[in-house]
Amino acid sequence: QVQLVESGGGLVQAGGSLRLSCAVSGSSAIINDMGWYRQAPGKQRELVASITRGGNTNYADAVKGRFTISRDNAENTLYLQMASLKPEDTAVYYCNALTRWNFSYWGQGTQVTVSS
C-alpha cells in the first residue's frame, strides 16, 4: 500500500509561483514513475509532468519552461515548482505514483487557483 498526500496549493495572482509537494508513505520502494496531473472544472484529468525513479522528466507542452518536477527518493517526496502561473493553470492538482506492477495510486488533490 502507498499513501500520497499533496500540499502547497492555494490562490495566487497571474505571474506568481507556487510549489506543490506530495508526501509518500507506505511501501514507497515499489514505486517507479511519479507524476502530477490536473483537472479543471468540466475537463478531463491531464498529465502535467512525470518523473522516473532515475530522474528522467516529461512535461505537457502547456507547462514546459514554467513548471519543474522533482523527487527526493530519500525523503519520499515529489515536488512541482510552478512559475509564471496563468489563469488557465487553475485546477485541482493530483499526485500519482505508478508501481513496478503498473498499479496506480492517487492523492486526494490540492486546489490551485490563479487569478487574472
Order of alpha helices (4+ residues) and beta strands (2+ residues): beta-beta-beta-beta-beta-beta-beta-beta-beta-beta-beta
